[in-house]
């Protein structure tokens, strides 16, 4: 399979690993921003074979994990109290809200449906004109084009019963927030390849210039990850700080222009609360006033829900790279995928889930 199996070649991976070992002479901390990359690092045993001088730090690149607690509660409120058909990607369902998860609400009778595409939700709205349909639009820049397209499609069809509950977060402002955080000491970044596929790599030049850190757009297969690490290490060892593109088979400098145009029609940049972290300026996308009729937060009188994070969960410290899942005293004990204290234990991109499912520590 082109561009997949060849990036899982053990011999090539070993060659790159040996080059990393030859290249590194100083201790470096490298953050992989994307949760998918975290899973690849753990699942493929890469963390176990890297030289001791390289520390991989797991970043906040799990969109489900950083979705604000109050938005999960609002989604549950809409499904239970407003009797809407609530549609969502599957990995949101087991994420705990302040009192329950969407899955628990579904088990108690709420009409909550797992979909693979927001366009399916538009079809549901079309087939059920007597019901309000809300799609829980969560994700980084990667999922934004499809979510925006669903709004444009619903508008074209003249549907009055479709809206989205938006919780879109953006990677570049998160990297800036990490670099400004005095507790987080990062030497270089692996940027999320799928995000760069949509947005390109131009947004990262000012960040690299300001903070003098190397950043490499990286894919997700074992060889991708190792090559990305090698590229960062070579920059660090030579004193360079540049934007490089390891994922050139997919990522272009300018990104996907058509996708960006669709996003800009429906979404506008806004400050965003990241669960377990804080409000990061200009780090989210909200629905524009032009499409306010498709914004669930404006369409429904959603009161301000008072929510409080589980004080036993250290998800915020994990997503900022300050701690690792195994630093949590409840990891694999009180907190498991069956009984999670926080989102990183149940999301398919959560660092805690990666360690629990694929490491020999749990």
C-alpha positions as CSV (number, residue, x, y, z in Angstrom):
1,X,0.0,0.0,0.0
2,X,1.7,3.2,-1.2
3,X,2.7,5.7,1.5
4,X,1.7,3.3,4.4
5,X,3.5,0.0,4.5
6,X,6.8,1.4,3.4
7,X,6.7,3.8,6.4
8,X,6.5,0.7,8.7
9,X,9.6,-0.9,7.3
10,X,11.6,-2.2,10.4
11,X,15.0,-2.1,8.6
12,X,14.5,1.5,7.5
13,X,13.3,2.4,10.9
14,X,16.4,0.9,12.5
15,X,18.6,2.8,10.2
16,X,17.0,6.1,11.1
17,X,17.1,5.2,14.8
18,X,20.9,4.5,14.5
19,X,21.3,7.9,12.8
20,X,19.4,9.6,15.7
21,X,21.8,7.9,18.2
22,X,24.8,9.0,16.2
23,X,23.5,12.6,16.0
24,X,22.4,13.4,19.5
25,X,25.1,14.6,22.0
26,X,23.0,16.7,24.4
27,X,19.7,16.2,26.2
28,X,16.7,17.5,24.3
29,X,12.9,17.7,25.0
30,X,10.8,17.3,21.9
31,X,7.0,17.7,22.1
32,X,4.8,15.8,19.7
33,X,1.7,18.0,19.5
34,X,-0.7,15.4,18.1
35,X,-2.4,12.7,20.1
36,X,-2.2,10.4,17.1
37,X,1.6,10.8,17.2
38,X,1.6,10.0,20.9
39,X,-0.2,6.7,20.2
40,X,2.2,5.9,17.4
41,X,5.2,6.5,19.8
42,X,3.8,4.3,22.5
43,X,2.1,1.6,20.4
44,X,5.2,1.0,18.2
45,X,7.6,1.0,21.1
46,X,9.5,4.0,19.9
47,X,9.7,5.5,23.4
48,X,11.6,2.4,24.5
49,X,14.3,2.5,21.9
50,X,15.1,6.2,21.7
51,X,18.4,7.3,23.2
52,X,18.2,8.5,26.8
53,X,19.2,12.0,25.9
54,X,15.9,12.4,24.0
55,X,12.7,13.0,26.0
56,X,9.4,12.9,24.2
57,X,6.9,15.2,25.7
58,X,3.2,14.7,25.0
59,X,1.3,17.8,24.0
60,X,-2.3,19.0,24.0
61,X,-3.1,17.6,20.6
62,X,-6.2,15.6,21.6
63,X,-9.2,17.7,20.6
64,X,-11.6,15.5,22.6
65,X,-9.4,15.9,25.7
66,X,-9.4,19.8,25.5
67,X,-13.1,20.2,24.8
68,X,-14.4,22.3,27.7
69,X,-16.4,20.5,30.4
70,X,-19.3,22.9,30.1
71,X,-19.7,22.2,26.4
72,X,-20.1,18.5,27.2
73,X,-22.7,19.4,29.8
74,X,-24.4,21.6,27.2
75,X,-24.5,18.8,24.7
76,X,-26.1,16.5,27.3
77,X,-28.6,19.3,28.3
78,X,-29.7,19.7,24.6
79,X,-30.2,16.0,24.2
80,X,-32.0,15.5,27.5
81,X,-33.9,18.7,28.2
82,X,-34.4,20.1,24.6
83,X,-35.1,16.8,23.1
84,X,-32.8,17.3,20.1
85,X,-31.2,14.6,18.1
86,X,-27.6,15.0,19.2
87,X,-25.0,13.7,16.8
88,X,-21.3,13.2,17.5
89,X,-18.2,11.4,16.6
90,X,-17.8,8.3,18.7
91,X,-14.8,9.3,20.7
92,X,-16.8,12.0,22.5
93,X,-19.3,9.7,24.0
94,X,-17.3,8.3,26.9
95,X,-15.7,11.6,27.9
96,X,-17.0,12.5,31.4
97,X,-19.0,15.6,31.9
98,X,-19.5,17.1,35.3
99,X,-22.2,14.6,36.2
100,X,-22.3,12.0,33.3
101,X,-21.1,11.3,29.8
102,X,-23.0,11.4,26.6
103,X,-22.9,7.6,26.6
104,X,-24.6,7.5,29.9
105,X,-27.2,10.1,28.7
106,X,-27.8,7.9,25.7
107,X,-28.3,4.8,27.9
108,X,-30.9,6.8,29.9
109,X,-32.9,7.5,26.7
110,X,-31.5,10.6,25.1
111,X,-31.4,10.4,21.3
112,X,-27.7,10.6,20.8
113,X,-26.2,9.2,17.6
114,X,-22.7,8.2,16.6
115,X,-21.8,9.4,13.1
116,X,-18.7,9.3,10.9
117,X,-19.4,12.6,9.1
118,X,-21.4,15.8,10.0
119,X,-23.0,15.5,6.5
120,X,-24.9,12.5,7.9
121,X,-26.3,14.8,10.5
122,X,-27.6,17.1,7.8
123,X,-29.3,14.1,6.2
124,X,-30.9,13.3,9.5
125,X,-32.2,16.8,9.8
126,X,-33.6,16.6,6.3
127,X,-35.4,13.3,7.1
128,X,-36.7,14.6,10.4
129,X,-38.0,18.1,9.8
130,X,-40.0,18.0,13.0
131,X,-36.9,17.5,15.1
132,X,-33.9,19.8,15.9
133,X,-30.6,18.1,15.0
134,X,-27.4,19.3,16.6
135,X,-23.9,18.1,15.6
136,X,-21.2,18.3,18.3
137,X,-18.5,19.8,16.1
138,X,-15.3,19.0,17.9
139,X,-11.8,19.0,16.6
140,X,-8.6,20.8,15.4
141,X,-8.2,22.3,12.0
142,X,-8.5,18.8,10.5
143,X,-12.2,18.3,11.0
144,X,-13.2,21.9,10.5
145,X,-13.7,21.7,6.7
146,X,-16.3,19.0,7.0
147,X,-18.1,20.7,9.9
148,X,-18.2,24.0,7.9
149,X,-19.4,22.2,4.8
150,X,-22.3,20.7,6.8
151,X,-23.5,24.2,7.6
152,X,-23.1,25.3,4.0
153,X,-25.0,22.3,2.8
154,X,-27.8,22.7,5.4
155,X,-28.1,26.4,4.4
156,X,-28.3,25.4,0.7
157,X,-31.1,22.9,1.5
158,X,-32.9,25.6,3.5
159,X,-32.9,23.5,6.7
160,X,-34.1,25.4,9.7
161,X,-33.6,22.5,12.2
162,X,-29.8,21.9,11.9
163,X,-27.1,23.5,14.0
164,X,-23.6,22.7,15.3
165,X,-22.3,23.0,18.8
166,X,-18.8,24.2,17.9
167,X,-15.6,23.4,19.9
168,X,-12.8,23.9,17.4
169,X,-9.3,24.5,18.6
170,X,-6.2,25.7,16.7
171,X,-2.7,24.3,17.0
172,X,-0.4,27.4,16.5
173,X,-1.8,29.4,19.4
174,X,-1.5,26.3,21.6
175,X,2.2,26.0,20.7
176,X,2.7,29.7,21.6
177,X,0.9,29.2,24.9
178,X,3.2,26.2,25.7
179,X,6.3,28.3,24.9
180,X,5.0,31.1,27.2
181,X,4.3,28.7,30.1
182,X,7.2,28.8,32.5
183,X,6.6,25.3,33.7
184,X,7.0,23.8,30.2
185,X,10.5,23.6,28.9
186,X,10.4,22.4,25.2
187,X,13.4,22.4,22.8
188,X,11.5,21.4,19.6
189,X,8.2,20.3,18.1
190,X,6.7,17.7,15.9
191,X,3.7,19.4,14.3
192,X,0.6,17.4,13.5
193,X,0.8,16.3,9.8
194,X,-3.0,16.2,9.2
195,X,-3.5,19.7,10.5
196,X,-0.7,20.9,8.2
197,X,-2.4,19.1,5.4
198,X,-5.3,21.6,5.8
199,X,-3.6,24.7,6.9
200,X,-0.1,24.3,5.4
201,X,3.1,25.3,7.4
202,X,3.2,29.1,6.9
203,X,1.6,29.7,10.3
204,X,4.6,28.2,12.0
205,X,7.3,30.6,10.6
206,X,6.5,33.4,13.1
207,X,6.5,31.0,16.0
208,X,9.9,29.5,15.1
209,X,11.3,32.9,14.5
210,X,10.0,34.3,17.8
211,X,11.0,31.4,20.1
212,X,14.0,30.1,18.1
213,X,12.8,26.5,18.2
214,X,12.8,23.9,15.4
215,X,9.4,22.6,14.2
216,X,8.9,19.7,11.8
217,X,5.6,18.8,10.3
218,X,5.4,15.1,10.8
219,X,3.3,12.1,9.8
220,X,2.1,9.2,12.0
221,X,3.7,6.0,10.9
222,X,6.8,4.7,12.8
223,X,9.2,5.9,10.1
224,X,7.5,9.3,9.9
225,X,7.9,9.8,13.7
226,X,11.6,8.7,13.7
227,X,12.4,10.9,10.7
228,X,10.7,13.8,12.3
229,X,12.7,13.3,15.5
230,X,15.9,13.0,13.5
231,X,15.2,16.3,11.7
232,X,14.5,18.1,15.0
233,X,17.6,16.6,16.6
234,X,19.8,17.7,13.7
235,X,18.5,21.2,13.9
236,X,19.1,21.4,17.7
237,X,22.6,19.9,17.5
238,X,23.6,22.4,14.8
239,X,21.9,25.4,16.5
240,X,19.3,25.9,13.8
241,X,15.6,26.8,14.3
242,X,13.6,26.2,11.1
243,X,10.3,25.0,9.9
244,X,10.7,21.7,8.0
245,X,8.3,19.3,6.3
246,X,8.9,15.6,6.9
247,X,5.3,14.8,5.7
248,X,5.9,16.2,2.2
249,X,4.1,13.4,0.5
250,X,0.9,14.9,1.9
251,X,1.6,18.4,3.3
252,X,2.1,21.4,1.0
253,X,3.5,24.8,2.0
254,X,0.1,26.5,1.4
255,X,-2.0,23.7,2.6
256,X,-5.5,23.0,1.1
257,X,-6.7,26.3,-0.2
258,X,-10.2,25.0,-1.0
259,X,-10.6,23.7,2.6
260,X,-9.4,26.9,4.0
261,X,-12.0,28.9,2.0
262,X,-14.8,26.7,3.3
263,X,-13.6,27.2,6.9
264,X,-13.4,31.0,6.5
265,X,-17.0,31.2,5.2
266,X,-18.4,29.6,8.3
267,X,-16.0,30.1,11.2
268,X,-14.2,33.1,12.8
269,X,-11.3,33.1,15.2
270,X,-12.1,33.6,18.8
271,X,-10.6,33.0,22.3
272,X,-11.1,29.5,23.4
273,X,-11.2,27.7,26.7
274,X,-9.1,24.5,26.7
275,X,-10.2,21.9,29.2
276,X,-7.6,21.4,31.9
277,X,-5.5,24.3,30.7
278,X,-7.1,27.8,30.4
279,X,-8.4,30.3,27.9
280,X,-5.9,30.6,25.0
281,X,-6.3,33.8,23.0
282,X,-7.4,33.4,19.4
283,X,-7.1,29.6,19.6
284,X,-10.6,28.6,18.5
285,X,-13.2,28.9,15.8
286,X,-16.7,30.0,16.4
287,X,-19.6,30.3,14.0
288,X,-19.8,33.6,12.1
289,X,-22.7,36.0,12.5
290,X,-23.7,35.2,8.9
291,X,-24.5,31.6,9.9
292,X,-25.7,32.3,13.5
293,X,-28.9,30.4,12.8
294,X,-26.8,27.3,12.6
295,X,-25.0,28.0,15.9
296,X,-26.5,25.8,18.6
297,X,-25.2,28.2,21.4
298,X,-27.2,31.1,19.8
299,X,-30.1,29.0,18.7
300,X,-30.9,27.6,22.1
301,X,-31.1,29.5,25.4
302,X,-28.2,27.6,26.9
303,X,-27.7,28.9,30.4
304,X,-24.2,29.2,31.8
305,X,-23.5,25.8,33.3
306,X,-21.5,25.8,36.5
307,X,-18.9,23.0,36.0
308,X,-15.9,21.9,38.1
309,X,-13.1,19.6,37.0
310,X,-12.4,16.4,38.8
311,X,-9.6,17.5,41.2
312,X,-8.1,14.0,41.1
313,X,-7.3,14.3,37.4
314,X,-4.0,15.8,36.3
315,X,-5.0,16.0,32.6
316,X,-4.0,19.7,32.3
317,X,-0.4,19.0,33.5
318,X,-0.2,16.0,31.1
319,X,-1.5,18.0,28.1
320,X,1.0,20.8,28.8
321,X,3.8,18.3,28.9
322,X,4.6,19.0,32.6
323,X,3.7,15.4,33.6
324,X,3.2,12.0,32.0
325,X,0.3,9.6,32.5
326,X,2.3,7.4,34.8
327,X,2.9,10.4,37.1
328,X,-0.8,10.3,38.1
329,X,-1.3,8.2,41.3
330,X,-4.7,7.0,39.9
331,X,-3.4,5.9,36.5
332,X,-4.5,2.3,35.8
333,X,-6.1,2.1,39.3
334,X,-8.9,4.5,40.0
335,X,-8.7,5.8,36.5
336,X,-9.2,3.3,33.6
337,X,-10.9,3.5,30.2
338,X,-13.9,1.8,31.9
339,X,-14.0,4.3,34.7
340,X,-12.1,7.5,33.6
341,X,-11.4,10.4,35.7
342,X,-10.6,12.6,32.7
343,X,-10.8,12.7,28.9
344,X,-7.2,11.6,28.1
345,X,-8.0,8.1,29.4
346,X,-10.9,7.5,27.0
347,X,-10.1,9.5,23.9
348,X,-8.6,7.6,20.9
349,X,-5.9,10.3,20.9
350,X,-5.5,10.7,24.7
351,X,-2.0,10.1,26.1
352,X,-3.4,8.2,29.1
353,X,-5.3,5.8,26.9
354,X,-2.1,5.3,24.8
355,X,-0.1,4.4,27.9
356,X,-2.9,2.2,29.3
357,X,-3.5,0.2,26.1
358,X,-0.1,-0.1,24.6
359,X,2.6,0.2,27.3
360,X,3.7,-2.4,29.8
361,X,3.3,0.0,32.7
362,X,-0.5,-0.2,33.2
